[in-house]
């Protein structure tokens, strides 16, 4: 018999277990840091930029010298010199002076703004300025980007390319990250095959799907084979996986049928924390531990397996890394009535139409193509009779 917990209780179980065995850390070179998770807060040890610099080609000026300048009466400033790129100016400006400067150049002392070259002319050693500027115009001040001493990136950040750019700007070329957890992926079932199936057989979709999901969550996924519906085979495979991996995902064999032996095997090797979640799809989900390693039993149907990973397994991985991912994409009105009376939370794929409405994509748990057709999914609370057309729903990212 299934001992069913709510989805919230299941999340509490897996998050609590993650606190028992936190990830170790390691340092990686910056070019290899993308998709990894920061293990510490990164504090800025310097200002970025490190000096006041221009954002335009033009002339560095004291803004007050340009006030009132226009096409009919340009300001006339003495050209004191030119700022060389990559060098600190060897001169400073007095009132009434300016300096040629290129984009990214360091402002000389005495300058507080830059006039775009398009608004100037040169004649007889003078710069004619046809448009006034205010202090700070066309200038990036020291520390405008990142101020020294601030937290540039917090611990738990999953590093995207833009984060790598921030680390490069700070000169952080060795990055402390959480070590990638090694997660073994097993598929079970006499009908599951790799390669071309014969009559009555199906391709192993879940192994590749789960390995891809694990990789996207910063894990080292290890495909550990397809195991037939034989207790000894499942027992031996699980023993092998918990001996070499930090966690195990078993696809299939999680329902209460006579041939579904994952719970029995896990109970022999360790402990079963729950068997069943009040959610659809994904009710026959298992979570337990063996040899101190977490073991997840996921449904065999690909869509159900996907949602269990998205809603339960990912919560464990997030807790392990201390990450907090954005979940809600948008709020949209439902395009139609959606019935539901299952007594459990239901998750439904949707697409967003041209009117911005969430259009349900009704399907069955054995279907996989709906995921690629969807823009996101919605949650229908348990113990409701569904949602009415026009109800504003949160659309979660897939």
ROTISE-707238 format. One record per residue (C-alpha): residue in three letters; x, y, z; residue number from 0. Coordinates in Angstrom, 2 decimals. Layout:
BEGIN
ALA	X	Y	Z	NUM
...
This chain:
BEGIN
UNK	0.00	0.00	0.00	0
UNK	1.11	3.52	-0.78	1
UNK	1.65	5.82	2.21	2
UNK	0.84	9.15	0.59	3
UNK	2.20	12.53	1.72	4
UNK	1.32	15.96	0.39	5
UNK	3.62	17.65	-2.06	6
UNK	4.65	20.15	0.62	7
UNK	5.50	17.32	3.03	8
UNK	7.53	15.59	0.33	9
UNK	9.53	18.78	-0.26	10
UNK	10.19	19.06	3.49	11
UNK	11.47	15.47	3.56	12
UNK	13.94	15.95	0.69	13
UNK	15.12	19.38	1.84	14
UNK	15.71	18.11	5.37	15
UNK	17.74	15.20	4.04	16
UNK	19.88	17.59	1.96	17
UNK	21.00	19.33	5.17	18
UNK	22.43	16.06	6.47	19
UNK	24.99	15.64	3.68	20
UNK	25.97	19.04	2.24	21
UNK	28.05	19.18	-0.93	22
UNK	31.80	19.53	-0.78	23
UNK	33.42	22.45	-2.56	24
UNK	36.18	22.90	-5.09	25
UNK	37.82	25.70	-7.08	26
UNK	37.51	25.75	-10.87	27
UNK	39.04	28.05	-13.50	28
UNK	36.69	30.85	-14.55	29
UNK	36.15	29.52	-18.12	30
UNK	34.79	26.30	-16.57	31
UNK	32.50	28.00	-14.05	32
UNK	29.36	28.37	-16.17	33
UNK	26.38	26.36	-14.81	34
UNK	28.24	25.68	-11.55	35
UNK	26.94	26.91	-8.18	36
UNK	28.88	29.41	-6.09	37
UNK	29.93	27.99	-2.73	38
UNK	30.67	31.37	-1.10	39
UNK	29.60	34.99	-1.34	40
UNK	31.84	36.87	-3.78	41
UNK	32.76	40.27	-2.36	42
UNK	34.28	42.97	-4.51	43
UNK	37.86	43.67	-3.46	44
UNK	38.05	46.68	-5.79	45
UNK	35.87	49.22	-7.56	46
UNK	34.62	48.42	-11.06	47
UNK	35.48	50.44	-13.00	48
UNK	38.62	51.40	-11.10	49
UNK	38.59	54.98	-12.45	50
UNK	36.21	57.55	-13.95	51
UNK	35.94	56.76	-17.67	52
UNK	34.14	58.06	-20.72	53
UNK	31.34	56.21	-22.47	54
UNK	31.74	58.26	-25.68	55
UNK	34.36	59.56	-28.09	56
UNK	34.67	63.32	-27.57	57
UNK	36.20	65.84	-25.22	58
UNK	36.67	65.65	-21.47	59
UNK	35.51	68.92	-19.91	60
UNK	34.46	70.63	-16.72	61
UNK	30.69	70.65	-17.31	62
UNK	30.33	74.19	-15.94	63
UNK	32.47	75.46	-18.85	64
UNK	29.78	74.32	-21.31	65
UNK	26.71	75.83	-19.65	66
UNK	24.85	78.04	-22.12	67
UNK	26.67	76.66	-25.17	68
UNK	24.62	76.36	-28.35	69
UNK	24.81	76.45	-32.13	70
UNK	24.76	80.24	-32.25	71
UNK	27.24	80.76	-29.43	72
UNK	29.52	77.75	-28.86	73
UNK	31.73	77.44	-25.82	74
UNK	35.41	77.76	-26.71	75
UNK	37.86	75.66	-24.71	76
UNK	41.61	75.30	-24.99	77
UNK	42.69	71.74	-25.98	78
UNK	45.17	70.71	-23.29	79
UNK	46.08	67.34	-24.81	80
UNK	44.79	63.88	-25.65	81
UNK	44.12	60.96	-23.34	82
UNK	45.96	57.83	-24.49	83
UNK	43.97	54.60	-24.21	84
UNK	45.15	52.29	-21.45	85
UNK	47.12	55.03	-19.70	86
UNK	46.50	57.50	-16.90	87
UNK	46.48	61.07	-18.28	88
UNK	49.80	62.80	-17.43	89
UNK	48.02	66.16	-17.14	90
UNK	45.02	67.70	-15.41	91
UNK	42.52	70.24	-16.72	92
UNK	42.11	73.80	-15.56	93
UNK	38.91	75.72	-16.05	94
UNK	38.57	76.66	-19.70	95
UNK	40.45	73.59	-20.91	96
UNK	39.41	70.24	-22.43	97
UNK	41.09	67.06	-23.69	98
UNK	40.46	64.70	-26.57	99
UNK	39.30	61.31	-25.28	100
UNK	38.12	57.99	-26.77	101
UNK	35.47	55.63	-25.43	102
UNK	36.74	53.86	-22.31	103
UNK	39.49	56.40	-21.68	104
UNK	40.32	57.65	-18.16	105
UNK	39.09	61.14	-17.34	106
UNK	41.90	63.54	-16.44	107
UNK	41.73	65.32	-13.11	108
UNK	39.57	68.44	-13.33	109
UNK	37.11	66.86	-15.81	110
UNK	33.64	65.75	-14.77	111
UNK	31.85	65.20	-18.10	112
UNK	32.41	64.41	-21.76	113
UNK	31.00	66.22	-24.79	114
UNK	30.25	63.92	-27.72	115
UNK	32.50	64.56	-30.70	116
UNK	29.39	65.09	-32.87	117
UNK	28.68	68.31	-30.95	118
UNK	32.14	69.83	-31.43	119
UNK	34.56	71.32	-33.93	120
UNK	38.26	72.15	-33.65	121
UNK	39.85	75.39	-34.82	122
UNK	43.23	76.93	-34.01	123
UNK	43.86	74.79	-30.93	124
UNK	40.41	75.41	-29.59	125
UNK	37.42	73.09	-29.25	126
UNK	34.08	74.67	-30.20	127
UNK	31.28	73.07	-28.18	128
UNK	27.71	73.43	-29.49	129
UNK	25.87	71.58	-26.74	130
UNK	26.17	71.88	-22.98	131
UNK	26.60	68.85	-20.73	132
UNK	25.80	68.29	-17.07	133
UNK	28.28	66.89	-14.50	134
UNK	28.61	63.14	-14.99	135
UNK	27.16	63.13	-18.51	136
UNK	28.71	60.44	-20.76	137
UNK	30.84	59.26	-17.85	138
UNK	30.94	56.06	-15.80	139
UNK	32.17	56.89	-12.33	140
UNK	34.59	54.78	-10.33	141
UNK	32.60	52.01	-8.65	142
UNK	29.42	52.73	-10.64	143
UNK	29.34	49.12	-11.84	144
UNK	30.48	47.34	-8.66	145
UNK	31.52	49.16	-5.50	146
UNK	34.42	47.84	-3.45	147
UNK	33.23	45.85	-0.43	148
UNK	29.79	45.00	-1.78	149
UNK	28.52	41.47	-2.43	150
UNK	28.82	41.07	-6.18	151
UNK	27.32	37.56	-6.28	152
UNK	25.75	35.65	-3.37	153
UNK	26.47	32.07	-2.39	154
UNK	24.13	29.68	-4.18	155
UNK	24.14	31.57	-7.48	156
UNK	23.97	29.20	-10.44	157
UNK	26.51	30.85	-12.68	158
UNK	25.18	32.07	-16.03	159
UNK	27.40	33.68	-18.69	160
UNK	26.58	37.15	-17.33	161
UNK	27.78	36.07	-13.87	162
UNK	31.04	34.85	-15.39	163
UNK	31.42	38.35	-16.84	164
UNK	31.06	39.88	-13.37	165
UNK	33.69	37.52	-11.97	166
UNK	36.05	38.41	-14.82	167
UNK	35.55	42.12	-14.09	168
UNK	36.60	41.45	-10.49	169
UNK	39.64	39.41	-11.50	170
UNK	38.16	36.27	-9.91	171
UNK	39.84	33.70	-12.16	172
UNK	39.56	30.82	-9.69	173
UNK	35.97	30.27	-8.61	174
UNK	34.89	28.40	-5.43	175
UNK	31.92	26.23	-6.38	176
UNK	30.04	23.25	-5.01	177
UNK	31.33	19.95	-6.32	178
UNK	28.99	18.38	-8.82	179
UNK	26.97	15.63	-7.13	180
UNK	27.26	12.31	-8.96	181
UNK	23.76	10.96	-9.54	182
UNK	23.15	7.46	-10.88	183
UNK	20.14	6.96	-13.16	184
UNK	18.52	3.52	-13.42	185
UNK	15.56	2.49	-15.57	186
UNK	13.53	-0.59	-14.67	187
UNK	11.09	-2.66	-16.68	188
UNK	11.08	-5.75	-18.89	189
UNK	9.58	-3.65	-21.70	190
UNK	12.23	-0.90	-21.60	191
UNK	15.05	-1.12	-24.16	192
UNK	17.87	0.98	-25.52	193
UNK	17.80	1.21	-29.29	194
UNK	15.02	-0.06	-31.56	195
UNK	12.13	-1.74	-29.71	196
UNK	10.44	-4.96	-30.77	197
UNK	6.69	-5.44	-30.54	198
UNK	5.51	-4.74	-26.98	199
UNK	8.72	-2.89	-26.06	200
UNK	9.32	0.85	-25.64	201
UNK	12.43	2.98	-25.87	202
UNK	14.09	4.12	-22.67	203
UNK	13.07	7.79	-22.64	204
UNK	13.45	8.50	-18.93	205
UNK	17.15	7.76	-18.61	206
UNK	18.12	10.37	-21.19	207
UNK	15.49	12.83	-19.96	208
UNK	16.66	12.55	-16.35	209
UNK	20.34	12.73	-17.28	210
UNK	19.65	15.94	-19.21	211
UNK	17.72	17.42	-16.27	212
UNK	20.52	16.50	-13.88	213
UNK	23.14	18.10	-16.12	214
UNK	21.06	21.29	-16.25	215
UNK	21.07	21.30	-12.43	216
UNK	24.84	21.09	-12.22	217
UNK	25.09	17.35	-11.53	218
UNK	27.30	14.62	-12.95	219
UNK	24.69	12.23	-14.32	220
UNK	25.72	8.58	-14.71	221
UNK	23.49	6.29	-16.77	222
UNK	23.55	2.98	-14.92	223
UNK	21.59	0.79	-17.26	224
UNK	18.16	-0.71	-17.78	225
UNK	17.22	-3.34	-15.19	226
UNK	14.55	-6.03	-15.74	227
UNK	11.62	-6.49	-13.35	228
UNK	13.49	-8.96	-11.19	229
UNK	14.07	-8.28	-7.52	230
UNK	17.61	-9.64	-7.48	231
UNK	18.54	-7.53	-10.52	232
UNK	17.13	-4.35	-8.96	233
UNK	18.79	-5.15	-5.63	234
UNK	22.19	-5.68	-7.26	235
UNK	21.89	-2.55	-9.43	236
UNK	20.90	-0.35	-6.50	237
UNK	23.75	-1.71	-4.36	238
UNK	26.17	-0.86	-7.18	239
UNK	24.78	2.66	-7.59	240
UNK	24.81	3.62	-3.92	241
UNK	28.39	2.41	-3.73	242
UNK	29.58	4.84	-6.40	243
UNK	27.09	7.74	-6.56	244
UNK	25.95	10.52	-4.22	245
UNK	22.29	9.91	-5.07	246
UNK	20.20	7.53	-7.17	247
UNK	17.17	8.04	-9.41	248
UNK	15.23	4.89	-10.27	249
UNK	12.73	5.25	-13.08	250
UNK	9.78	2.83	-13.04	251
UNK	8.78	0.16	-10.56	252
UNK	7.40	2.68	-8.09	253
UNK	3.67	1.91	-8.07	254
UNK	1.92	-0.61	-5.82	255
UNK	1.63	-3.40	-8.38	256
UNK	2.86	-6.90	-7.71	257
UNK	5.80	-6.46	-10.09	258
UNK	6.93	-3.14	-8.61	259
UNK	9.71	-4.02	-6.23	260
UNK	11.64	-0.78	-5.77	261
UNK	10.12	-0.10	-2.34	262
UNK	10.87	-3.62	-1.14	263
UNK	14.47	-3.41	-2.32	264
UNK	15.01	0.04	-0.81	265
UNK	13.46	-1.10	2.46	266
UNK	15.96	-3.96	2.60	267
UNK	18.97	-1.76	1.86	268
UNK	17.95	1.24	3.93	269
UNK	14.80	3.17	4.77	270
UNK	11.71	4.39	2.89	271
UNK	10.59	7.84	4.04	272
UNK	7.46	8.00	1.91	273
UNK	5.80	6.12	-0.93	274
UNK	3.29	8.28	-2.76	275
UNK	2.63	12.00	-3.15	276
UNK	-0.81	13.58	-3.44	277
UNK	-0.05	15.07	-6.85	278
UNK	-0.93	14.36	-10.45	279
UNK	1.06	13.33	-12.34	280
UNK	3.57	11.61	-10.07	281
UNK	1.57	9.96	-7.28	282
UNK	3.63	6.70	-7.03	283
UNK	6.87	8.48	-6.04	284
UNK	9.34	6.99	-3.56	285
UNK	11.93	8.70	-1.41	286
UNK	14.29	6.90	0.90	287
UNK	17.94	6.38	1.71	288
UNK	20.46	3.58	1.57	289
UNK	23.96	3.81	3.02	290
UNK	23.28	7.47	3.72	291
UNK	22.56	8.16	0.04	292
UNK	19.18	9.56	-1.09	293
UNK	17.21	7.33	-3.44	294
UNK	14.29	8.63	-5.51	295
UNK	11.84	6.25	-7.16	296
UNK	10.20	8.05	-10.07	297
UNK	7.18	6.92	-12.10	298
UNK	7.89	5.15	-15.37	299
UNK	5.70	7.43	-17.50	300
UNK	7.93	10.19	-18.93	301
UNK	5.65	13.16	-18.18	302
UNK	5.12	11.99	-14.60	303
UNK	8.84	11.38	-14.21	304
UNK	9.56	14.88	-15.51	305
UNK	7.19	16.56	-13.04	306
UNK	8.52	14.58	-10.09	307
UNK	12.03	15.73	-10.98	308
UNK	10.90	19.31	-11.52	309
UNK	8.89	19.55	-8.30	310
UNK	10.64	17.15	-5.89	311
UNK	14.13	16.08	-6.99	312
UNK	15.09	19.64	-7.98	313
UNK	14.09	20.79	-4.47	314
UNK	16.64	18.38	-3.03	315
UNK	19.35	19.63	-5.42	316
UNK	18.48	23.26	-4.71	317
UNK	18.71	22.64	-0.96	318
UNK	22.00	20.83	-1.45	319
UNK	23.47	23.84	-3.26	320
UNK	21.58	26.58	-1.46	321
UNK	20.14	27.82	-4.75	322
UNK	16.87	29.66	-5.22	323
UNK	15.61	29.56	-8.77	324
UNK	13.00	31.76	-10.36	325
UNK	9.87	29.68	-10.79	326
UNK	6.96	31.87	-11.96	327
UNK	7.15	33.11	-15.53	328
UNK	3.97	35.18	-15.59	329
UNK	0.36	35.44	-14.46	330
UNK	-2.23	34.72	-17.14	331
UNK	-6.01	34.18	-17.33	332
UNK	-7.19	30.66	-18.18	333
UNK	-8.63	30.32	-21.68	334
UNK	-11.16	27.63	-20.68	335
UNK	-12.66	25.93	-17.65	336
UNK	-10.37	23.28	-16.17	337
UNK	-12.09	20.53	-14.17	338
UNK	-10.27	18.69	-11.40	339
UNK	-11.58	16.46	-8.61	340
UNK	-8.69	14.13	-7.86	341
UNK	-8.12	15.15	-4.23	342
UNK	-4.50	15.92	-5.07	343
UNK	-2.57	18.80	-6.58	344
UNK	-2.62	18.67	-10.35	345
UNK	-0.02	20.08	-12.69	346
UNK	-1.03	20.89	-16.23	347
UNK	1.11	22.02	-19.16	348
UNK	-0.06	25.19	-20.89	349
UNK	0.86	27.34	-23.83	350
UNK	0.31	31.11	-23.95	351
UNK	-1.87	32.23	-26.85	352
UNK	-1.79	35.54	-28.73	353
UNK	-4.18	37.08	-26.17	354
UNK	-1.87	36.17	-23.30	355
UNK	-4.16	33.44	-22.01	356
UNK	-2.99	30.14	-20.56	357
UNK	-4.30	27.35	-22.80	358
UNK	-4.26	23.91	-21.09	359
UNK	-2.59	21.10	-23.02	360
UNK	-4.54	18.08	-21.83	361
UNK	-2.58	14.85	-22.09	362
UNK	-1.73	11.62	-20.28	363
UNK	1.29	10.82	-18.14	364
UNK	2.79	8.50	-20.76	365
UNK	3.04	11.34	-23.29	366
UNK	6.33	13.26	-23.63	367
UNK	5.79	15.59	-26.62	368
UNK	3.53	17.92	-24.61	369
UNK	6.61	19.24	-22.78	370
UNK	8.16	20.60	-25.97	371
UNK	4.83	22.18	-27.00	372
UNK	4.29	23.93	-23.65	373
UNK	5.39	27.39	-22.51	374
UNK	5.04	26.40	-18.85	375
UNK	2.66	24.71	-16.44	376
UNK	0.00	25.64	-13.92	377
UNK	-0.95	24.25	-10.52	378
UNK	-4.49	23.26	-9.61	379
UNK	-4.81	23.06	-5.80	380
UNK	-5.99	19.82	-4.21	381
UNK	-9.56	19.50	-2.97	382
UNK	-10.96	21.84	-5.60	383
UNK	-13.36	21.13	-8.43	384
UNK	-11.11	22.89	-10.91	385
UNK	-10.58	26.44	-12.13	386
UNK	-12.96	28.64	-14.10	387
UNK	-12.22	30.31	-17.41	388
UNK	-10.63	33.71	-16.79	389
UNK	-9.09	32.71	-13.46	390
UNK	-5.67	34.29	-13.09	391
UNK	-3.10	31.50	-12.72	392
UNK	0.62	31.53	-12.14	393
UNK	2.47	29.97	-15.07	394
UNK	5.62	28.23	-13.85	395
UNK	8.71	27.66	-15.93	396
UNK	9.37	24.16	-17.16	397
